[in-house]
Amino acid sequence: MSDPPALPSGWFPDPHARHEYRYFNGHSWTADVADGGRRMVDPYGAAPLKRTDKPSTGNGLAVAALTCGLVALVFAWMPIFVVIGIALGVLGVVFGVRGRKRARTAGSGQGMALTGLISGSAALALSIVGIVFSVSFIREFVDFIEPGPYEAQVVSCTVGPGAIDVTAAVTNRSDEPRDYTVYGVVNQPEGVPDLVGTLTAVAPGATEQVAMHHTVRSDSSGECSVRLVVHGPTPYGLDIERIDD
């Protein structure tokens, strides 16, 4: 509030509304005030108080940056899911930069925006590991479901007291050594799980046999019926179910 130059010196209603009256010395307002006939000195001086309680407008960008950055860290190193980590990491960085700018005017969210920016950047760096894992996982899976050209036949299948034995022969028709996982799908007797055998480094054009054995009920007997399903080596040596052709 500007000083009233036309007023003479004297007591007037406090223009700052902090007290009943304030003394004007003819040139400016002073810190001399009075309430209920009692004179005192305004501890805040003669100037009007500045508003420091600006209402916070919030900072949704900072919240988004923090959320995207932290979630990106979870997915960035995972095979296949690394795509999600990269996307969220980029969003974390973008929202983090914009959130820090918004914090200067909104008065909040500076810490969240910075955390989102850092975690988003870390997720993008960590995604290199996720990409390497993804390439390795895809290569292993493709090698399993695509064993290359081959021929497979049942050499023998016998059901004896307490056991079933199957011998299979696999011929490598490709131009490079191959590893095979051979599943014997038994149809008779019923209730027998798939038999599994492995062949390693079968040379091009070579034929190798694999024997598969499984115990069954002691009273099992009769005709043995088996079908072969051939895959490549199991990914990372894991025991996984067959995939029918």
DOVO-692567 format. One line per field, with one value per residue (C-alpha): x, y negated, z; residue number from 0. Coordinates in Angstrom, 3 decimals, always signed. Layout:
% residues N
X = (X / ...)
Y = (Y / ...)
Z = (Z / ...)
bavo = (NUM / ...)
//
This chain:
% residues 245
X = (+0.000 / +1.425 / +1.931 / -0.761 / +1.316 / -1.710 / -2.202 / -0.671 / +1.173 / -1.072 / -2.868 / -4.923 / -6.581 / -3.839 / -3.691 / -2.070 / -5.030 / -2.717 / -3.749 / -6.435 / -4.275 / -0.872 / +1.084 / +1.836 / +4.743 / +3.783 / +6.021 / +5.497 / +3.846 / +5.780 / +5.933 / +4.068 / +0.638 / -2.212 / -4.866 / -7.661 / -5.969 / -2.678 / +0.344 / +3.001 / +5.561 / +4.650 / +7.232 / +6.862 / +7.720 / +5.853 / +5.891 / +2.986 / +3.602 / +4.447 / +2.340 / +4.425 / +1.545 / +1.109 / -1.279 / +0.531 / -0.582 / +0.853 / +3.368 / +1.886 / +4.930 / +7.171 / +4.862 / +4.792 / +8.585 / +9.034 / +6.517 / +7.887 / +11.501 / +11.007 / +8.861 / +11.386 / +14.107 / +12.024 / +11.632 / +14.822 / +17.006 / +14.383 / +14.456 / +11.625 / +10.168 / +13.142 / +10.970 / +8.668 / +11.696 / +13.106 / +9.773 / +9.184 / +12.821 / +12.484 / +9.256 / +10.945 / +13.725 / +11.348 / +8.916 / +11.841 / +13.279 / +9.868 / +8.937 / +12.020 / +11.098 / +7.540 / +8.833 / +10.319 / +6.876 / +4.719 / +6.967 / +6.786 / +7.999 / +11.670 / +12.841 / +10.407 / +11.303 / +15.026 / +14.508 / +12.468 / +15.164 / +17.931 / +16.009 / +14.869 / +18.471 / +19.623 / +16.920 / +18.091 / +21.642 / +20.412 / +18.410 / +21.681 / +21.701 / +18.057 / +18.790 / +21.678 / +19.471 / +16.665 / +18.906 / +20.312 / +16.846 / +15.383 / +18.358 / +18.078 / +14.319 / +14.621 / +17.322 / +14.963 / +11.898 / +13.889 / +16.246 / +16.954 / +16.388 / +16.474 / +15.009 / +13.807 / +12.499 / +11.690 / +14.225 / +12.569 / +9.806 / +9.298 / +7.054 / +8.421 / +7.649 / +7.839 / +9.460 / +9.129 / +12.178 / +12.328 / +15.278 / +15.150 / +17.488 / +17.976 / +19.808 / +21.214 / +20.371 / +21.812 / +25.298 / +26.502 / +26.645 / +23.377 / +22.106 / +18.708 / +16.122 / +14.025 / +10.599 / +8.969 / +5.190 / +3.856 / +0.311 / +0.251 / +0.243 / -1.808 / -0.701 / +3.016 / +4.595 / +6.701 / +10.135 / +13.022 / +16.503 / +19.241 / +21.835 / +24.846 / +26.959 / +25.519 / +27.686 / +26.148 / +24.765 / +25.374 / +22.770 / +22.865 / +20.595 / +19.228 / +17.735 / +14.850 / +13.623 / +10.770 / +9.360 / +5.679 / +3.266 / +4.443 / +1.354 / +1.818 / +2.260 / +1.154 / +1.826 / +4.083 / +3.059 / +5.274 / +5.562 / +8.729 / +8.918 / +12.360 / +13.549 / +16.898 / +18.745 / +16.580 / +17.172 / +19.933 / +19.512 / +16.075 / +13.599 / +10.697 / +7.699 / +7.773 / +6.207 / +4.302 / +4.996)
Y = (+0.000 / -3.375 / -6.121 / -8.853 / -12.035 / -14.319 / -13.207 / -15.163 / -13.309 / -11.486 / -8.244 / -6.601 / -3.191 / -0.637 / -0.235 / +3.203 / +4.400 / +5.843 / +3.338 / +0.755 / -2.321 / -3.097 / -6.352 / -8.282 / -10.761 / -12.912 / -11.051 / -7.329 / -4.828 / -3.854 / -0.784 / -2.692 / -1.077 / -1.093 / +1.448 / +0.615 / -2.618 / -0.814 / -1.926 / +0.523 / +1.240 / +3.559 / +6.396 / +6.788 / +3.154 / +0.707 / +2.618 / +4.880 / +8.610 / +10.555 / +13.604 / +16.740 / +19.215 / +19.588 / +22.411 / +25.403 / +26.256 / +29.794 / +31.451 / +34.393 / +34.569 / +35.281 / +38.059 / +39.558 / +39.377 / +41.182 / +43.894 / +44.533 / +44.517 / +47.026 / +49.408 / +49.199 / +50.467 / +53.577 / +54.532 / +53.158 / +56.223 / +58.889 / +60.777 / +59.706 / +57.360 / +55.067 / +53.325 / +52.124 / +51.039 / +48.964 / +47.255 / +46.405 / +45.345 / +42.816 / +41.503 / +41.273 / +39.111 / +36.879 / +36.418 / +35.898 / +33.021 / +31.391 / +32.067 / +30.230 / +27.205 / +27.373 / +27.577 / +24.093 / +22.601 / +25.120 / +25.174 / +28.963 / +32.183 / +31.309 / +34.457 / +36.780 / +35.385 / +35.810 / +39.378 / +40.199 / +38.694 / +40.706 / +43.999 / +43.606 / +43.031 / +46.024 / +48.183 / +47.211 / +48.206 / +51.456 / +52.239 / +53.214 / +56.270 / +56.932 / +56.747 / +59.223 / +61.587 / +61.242 / +62.075 / +65.085 / +66.291 / +65.979 / +67.794 / +70.650 / +70.967 / +70.928 / +73.611 / +75.758 / +75.550 / +75.607 / +78.611 / +78.432 / +81.200 / +84.675 / +88.160 / +90.108 / +93.624 / +96.041 / +98.872 / +100.847 / +100.493 / +103.124 / +103.374 / +105.693 / +106.374 / +103.002 / +101.037 / +99.705 / +99.311 / +97.379 / +97.000 / +94.265 / +93.396 / +89.820 / +88.893 / +85.370 / +84.089 / +80.602 / +79.336 / +78.800 / +80.803 / +80.802 / +81.516 / +83.167 / +83.694 / +86.763 / +87.285 / +90.698 / +90.172 / +93.529 / +94.436 / +97.990 / +98.831 / +95.834 / +93.569 / +93.653 / +90.171 / +89.025 / +90.630 / +88.219 / +88.772 / +86.471 / +86.676 / +84.377 / +83.187 / +85.523 / +85.050 / +84.077 / +87.172 / +89.353 / +91.523 / +92.065 / +93.971 / +92.957 / +95.315 / +94.195 / +96.081 / +95.581 / +97.741 / +98.686 / +100.766 / +104.325 / +105.740 / +103.618 / +105.680 / +105.911 / +103.956 / +100.917 / +97.922 / +94.853 / +91.666 / +89.564 / +85.791 / +84.280 / +80.853 / +79.160 / +78.744 / +77.437 / +73.728 / +73.415 / +77.109 / +76.576 / +79.448 / +78.212 / +79.863 / +81.048 / +78.987 / +81.182 / +80.624)
Z = (+0.000 / -0.994 / +1.568 / +1.647 / +1.058 / +1.585 / +5.189 / +8.055 / +10.762 / +13.219 / +14.075 / +11.381 / +10.892 / +10.210 / +6.423 / +6.906 / +9.037 / +11.685 / +14.387 / +15.019 / +14.444 / +12.997 / +13.218 / +10.030 / +10.447 / +7.508 / +5.116 / +5.736 / +7.985 / +11.126 / +13.384 / +16.149 / +16.529 / +19.020 / +20.002 / +22.461 / +23.541 / +24.280 / +22.304 / +21.162 / +18.461 / +15.584 / +15.688 / +11.904 / +11.241 / +9.090 / +5.814 / +4.791 / +5.234 / +2.091 / +1.354 / +1.670 / +1.760 / -1.987 / -2.704 / -4.138 / -7.661 / -7.392 / -9.667 / -11.509 / -13.803 / -10.815 / -9.628 / -13.123 / -13.354 / -10.037 / -10.932 / -14.424 / -13.250 / -10.426 / -12.483 / -15.335 / -12.988 / -12.310 / -15.979 / -17.558 / -16.907 / -17.737 / -21.047 / -23.371 / -20.708 / -21.325 / -23.941 / -21.158 / -19.115 / -21.980 / -22.691 / -19.022 / -18.604 / -21.427 / -19.899 / -16.487 / -17.932 / -19.913 / -17.035 / -14.649 / -16.679 / -17.120 / -13.496 / -12.225 / -14.334 / -13.024 / -9.434 / -9.740 / -10.203 / -8.333 / -5.289 / -4.917 / -6.476 / -6.918 / -5.084 / -6.851 / -10.257 / -9.565 / -8.329 / -11.438 / -13.657 / -11.973 / -11.845 / -15.469 / -16.578 / -14.526 / -16.114 / -19.613 / -18.676 / -17.131 / -20.261 / -21.969 / -19.718 / -20.579 / -24.301 / -23.976 / -21.974 / -24.530 / -27.493 / -25.646 / -24.569 / -28.074 / -29.603 / -27.093 / -27.617 / -31.423 / -31.260 / -29.180 / -31.405 / -34.685 / -34.539 / -38.273 / -40.841 / -39.327 / -39.539 / -36.488 / -36.080 / -33.306 / -33.200 / -30.433 / -27.841 / -25.180 / -22.152 / -19.530 / -15.891 / -14.170 / -17.001 / -20.517 / -22.746 / -26.007 / -28.353 / -30.992 / -33.849 / -35.072 / -38.277 / -38.624 / -42.118 / -41.593 / -42.495 / -38.937 / -35.685 / -33.774 / -30.257 / -29.924 / -27.208 / -28.056 / -26.489 / -26.662 / -26.471 / -25.274 / -26.250 / -24.886 / -22.021 / -20.894 / -18.058 / -18.889 / -19.010 / -21.940 / -22.109 / -22.650 / -24.077 / -25.348 / -28.105 / -28.182 / -31.123 / -33.758 / -36.843 / -40.211 / -41.923 / -38.864 / -37.137 / -33.409 / -31.070 / -27.692 / -25.100 / -22.920 / -19.858 / -17.395 / -14.620 / -14.822 / -12.810 / -12.384 / -14.106 / -17.255 / -20.387 / -23.969 / -27.138 / -26.947 / -29.077 / -29.106 / -31.180 / -31.380 / -31.024 / -31.646 / -30.584 / -30.237 / -26.919 / -24.073 / -23.291 / -20.672 / -19.872 / -18.319 / -18.144 / -20.263 / -21.845 / -25.440 / -28.223 / -30.673 / -34.339)
bavo = (0 / 1 / 2 / 3 / 4 / 5 / 6 / 7 / 8 / 9 / 10 / 11 / 12 / 13 / 14 / 15 / 16 / 17 / 18 / 19 / 20 / 21 / 22 / 23 / 24 / 25 / 26 / 27 / 28 / 29 / 30 / 31 / 32 / 33 / 34 / 35 / 36 / 37 / 38 / 39 / 40 / 41 / 42 / 43 / 44 / 45 / 46 / 47 / 48 / 49 / 50 / 51 / 52 / 53 / 54 / 55 / 56 / 57 / 58 / 59 / 60 / 61 / 62 / 63 / 64 / 65 / 66 / 67 / 68 / 69 / 70 / 71 / 72 / 73 / 74 / 75 / 76 / 77 / 78 / 79 / 80 / 81 / 82 / 83 / 84 / 85 / 86 / 87 / 88 / 89 / 90 / 91 / 92 / 93 / 94 / 95 / 96 / 97 / 98 / 99 / 100 / 101 / 102 / 103 / 104 / 105 / 106 / 107 / 108 / 109 / 110 / 111 / 112 / 113 / 114 / 115 / 116 / 117 / 118 / 119 / 120 / 121 / 122 / 123 / 124 / 125 / 126 / 127 / 128 / 129 / 130 / 131 / 132 / 133 / 134 / 135 / 136 / 137 / 138 / 139 / 140 / 141 / 142 / 143 / 144 / 145 / 146 / 147 / 148 / 149 / 150 / 151 / 152 / 153 / 154 / 155 / 156 / 157 / 158 / 159 / 160 / 161 / 162 / 163 / 164 / 165 / 166 / 167 / 168 / 169 / 170 / 171 / 172 / 173 / 174 / 175 / 176 / 177 / 178 / 179 / 180 / 181 / 182 / 183 / 184 / 185 / 186 / 187 / 188 / 189 / 190 / 191 / 192 / 193 / 194 / 195 / 196 / 197 / 198 / 199 / 200 / 201 / 202 / 203 / 204 / 205 / 206 / 207 / 208 / 209 / 210 / 211 / 212 / 213 / 214 / 215 / 216 / 217 / 218 / 219 / 220 / 221 / 222 / 223 / 224 / 225 / 226 / 227 / 228 / 229 / 230 / 231 / 232 / 233 / 234 / 235 / 236 / 237 / 238 / 239 / 240 / 241 / 242 / 243 / 244)
//
